[in-house]
Structures are given as structure tokens and as C-alpha cells.
Amino acid sequence: MPGSTPPNSFDSIALASGGLDSTTVLAIAISEGFSPLPLTFRYGQKHSIETARLEQIAAAMGLSAPLVLELPYEHFGQSALLGSTPIPPEPQQGASARQEIPSTYVPARNLVFLSMAVAVAESHGVRDIWIGVNALDYSGYPDCRPEFLEAFLSAANLGTRDGSTAAQEPWWRIRAPLVEMTKAQIIQRATELGADLSLTLSCYDPDPEGLACGRCDSCGLRRRGFEEASIPDPTSYQFDC
């Protein structure tokens, strides 16, 4: 195995935000016998409540406390999720029907997040990276597609010590179990695995107490997912649209 392997309380890294998708990924990882370290970021987003939610979720699942890293997106990122730009309401046709990349896109976010996850994994001698991207019910982000994950995996194996010296190739394993699932299927899977979805927060613009807005793309996808899954939505919304 490339590099040294110090003792860890975890055997993989999971990008996590306290949202529905990444929480489902944590539950799937556990169901497959993994003990992932939740990795999240403060990157200048408008609210910090999602970090608190992730801490609750990790504790409820018996996982290590999340590793929280700081990224300076507020200095260069152009996105409605950063700064004072208003969050746009969900388009009438629904987020998944949109053709253009929305204003809530954060420049190269998953590229940066995955790169950081690989760096953390390599420093701790683990090789599996979990991520909750989805290419079906999503908001049109280019870094949620399978072809992006394939390209990143190739770059990671070429550009890291462990990837470039491994006898077994490819060394890195990007695990994206939700990539071809609908939001309803994700909710059904999370429910089957006993994940407490009432702890999750998927909203782009919650209030300071963590109450979901009910109007953004993410809230719309979440609402419809629960409806299509025929599972009661545990979320409290500011607006009942």
C-alpha cells in the first residue's frame, strides 16, 4: 500500500454538508461496512447552520466528529450562495428542467472539495472517497456528472504520490452511490437505512435558526422527492409554496 497507514478511527472520507444527499451517502457507507470521516467546509456560504446539523448527524450515526476546513471562496467566488446576492426562487419549470447553469453554482466547488478530500485521505492512508453528487434530480451543476467524476479520478491517480506509485490501479476509489438515483429514490434509500432525515438541511437560504425557506431550487427538489416517495417530509418551511 502506498504511503504509511497511521491508525484512524475512520477508513474513508465522505464529503458531507448536513444535507439530505450527503447524509444518505453516510448511511450507505455505514451499511456497506465503512466508517467514514465526514469532511465539510466553511467557504463563505451565507449560513453556518449546516455545519451544526452535520455534527448532529455524525453523532447520531456514531461517526467521528466532522473535519471542518476553511476555504477562501468569499475572496474570489461568484455565486448566489456567497456574499449578499439574493437566492433566486425555484424556476416554475422545476430545477431539473433548467438548461442553463444557475446562479447558485459555486466555481469549481466539487473539484476543490474532492481535491481536498484526496489530500486528507492520502495523509491518513485511506483510499475511498464518498460523495453525494446526483446527475438526475439536481440543479444543473456541471460538477455533478459521472464524466466529471471519471475525469477527476484519472487526475487524482496521476497527480498524487499514492495514485502514481500504486501497484494496484486505479488507487483512488470515488464512491458516488446516488449519481443515477432520483431524489425520491434517495429518500427511500435513506429511510430504509434508518437515517434521521429530520436532522438534514437542504435549503440554500435558511433563517438563522435553520428553518428552510421553501422557495429555492433545493427546497423544491426536496419537497417533490418526499411527495414522489410517498414519505412524510419532516422539514419545516418558512413558506408553504
N, C-alpha and C positions, 0 to 999 in steps of 0.2 A: 504494500500500500504506500503511495507517495506520501512523503512528509511524515512527521511524527503524529501520534494519536494520543493526546492527553486525555485523562478521564473527564467525561462530561456527564451531566445529568440529562443530556439530550443526545439524539442520534441523527438529527436532521434539522434543517432550518425551514421555517414556514413564514412567508410574508403574511402579515396579518394586520387588520385595521380596526377590528371590533365590529366589522360589518357582517352581513348575512353570508356572503360567499366565502370569505376567508375563515369564518367560524365553521362553516360546513367542511372546508378543507381540513381544518384541525381535527374535526370529528372523524373524517375519513382516514386521516393519517393514523390516529389512535386505533381505529378499528382494524387497520392493517398491521398493527403491532409496532408502530413507530412512536417515539416520544419526541416530538419536535419542539424546538425553541422558537416561540413566537418572536418575530422581528418586525418592528414598526418604526415609523419615522415622524419626527416633527419637522415639517418642511415649509412652514409659513402658512399652513391652512388656517381657515377662519376660526376654527374651534379646536379645542383640545379634549373635548368630552370623549372622543373616540379612543384616546389612549386609556382613559379611566375605564371605559367599557371593556377594552381588551384585557386589562388587568383582572377584571371580574371574571371574564370568560376563561382566561388561563387558570385562575384559581379554581373555578368550578369544574374544570376538566382535569385538574391535578397535574398541570404542566408547570414548567419553570416560569418564573416571572418574566414578562416580556423584556427583551432588549430594545431600548428606545434610543435611536440615533438622531442627531440633528443634521439637517441638510439646509443649505442657504438659498432655497428657492426664492425667498422674498426679495433677494437682490437681483435676480435675473429672470425669473419665471413670469410668463404672461398667461394668466388663466383666471377664469371667474372664481376658481376655488381659492385664489390667493388675493390678499390685499382687500380693497374696498369695492371692487367691481361687483355689482349685484348678480346674484344667481338667477339665471333665466328660468321661467316656468317651463314645465314639460310641454313640448310641441303637441298640437292637437292630434297629429297622426301617430303619436307614440314615439318613444326614443328609438326603438329598434327599427322603425321605418325611415329614419332620417338618413340622408345621403351624405351630408357634409360632416366634417369633424366639428363637434360642438365647442363652445367657448369654455366649457369645464375641463377640456383637455389640458393636462399639465405637461410641459415639454419633456419628452423622453423619460417620463416618470418610471414606467416599469423597466426600462433599460437601466436606469440608475439604481432602482431598488434591487433588481436581480443581480447587478454587479456588486452591490454591497453585500447581498446575501451570499454570493460566491466567496467574497473576501472573508466574511465571518466564518463560513463553512470551512474554507481552506485553513484558516488559522486554528480551527478546533478539530481538524482531521475528520470531518464528516463530508459526505458527497451528495446527499439528497436535498433538493430544494423544492419546497411545496409552494404553489401559487394558485390563487383562485380566479384566474382570468377566464372569461367566457366569451365565445365568439357568436352566440346566438342571441340571447336576450341581453343586450349591452347597449352602450350609448354611442357607438361608432368610433371608439378609440383604436388607432392602428396597432398599438402595443398589446392588444388582447387577442391577436390572431395566432393560429397554430404556426404559420410561416414565420412569424416573429420569434416564437419560442425556438423553432428549429435553427434559425439563424443565430440566435443568442447562444444556444448550446454549442454550436460549432465554434463561435468566437471564444467562449469560455474554455473549451478544450484546447484551443490553440494558444490562448493568451495567459494561462496560469501555469505555475510550477507543477501542480498535481495533474492537471489535464495534459500537459505536454510531455510528461515523463511516465505516464501510466502505461503499464504493460497491457492492462485491460482497457479497451477503448469502446465507446467514449467513457471517460472517467466520471464526469458530472452527469447527474440524473435530474432533469427538470420534471417534476410531477405536477401535472395540471389536470386533475380529475374532473373538473367542471367544464372543460373547454367546449364540449359538444352537448352540454345539457341546457335545457330551458330553465328559466327561473322557477317554474312550477316543479320541475324535476329536482332541482337543487333543494327546494324547501321540503319536498317529500323525503329526500335522502337524509337531510339534517334531522327531520322529525323521526325517521326510522332509527337513527343512531342516538336519539335522546338528547340532541343538542338543545340548550335552552335559548331559543331564538328571541325571547323577550329581552335578553341582555344585549342583543345586537342593535347597532345603529347604522342605517344605510343612507341617511339623509345628507345632502350636500350643504344644507343651511339650517341646522337645528338651532333652537334657542339655547341660552346658557345652561339650562337645566337638562338639555339633551332631548327635548321634545321635537320630533320630526316635523318638518314644515308641511309635508303633504302635497307640495306643488312641483318639486323638482323632478328631473328625469329619474333619479334613483328611487325616490318615493313612489313614482308611478310604476316602475318596474316591480318594485316590492309588492305594492298593492295587488297588481294583476297576477303576480306569481302566487300569492296566497289564495286569491279567488280561483284561479285555474287549478290549483292543487286541492281545492275544497278543504282547506285547513284554516281555522280561525287566525286572523292576523293579530298578534299580541301587541302591535305598535300603537301608540297614542300619537295622533297627528294634530298639529296646530290648526289645519284647515281640512275639512272633510269634503274633498273635491270628487 
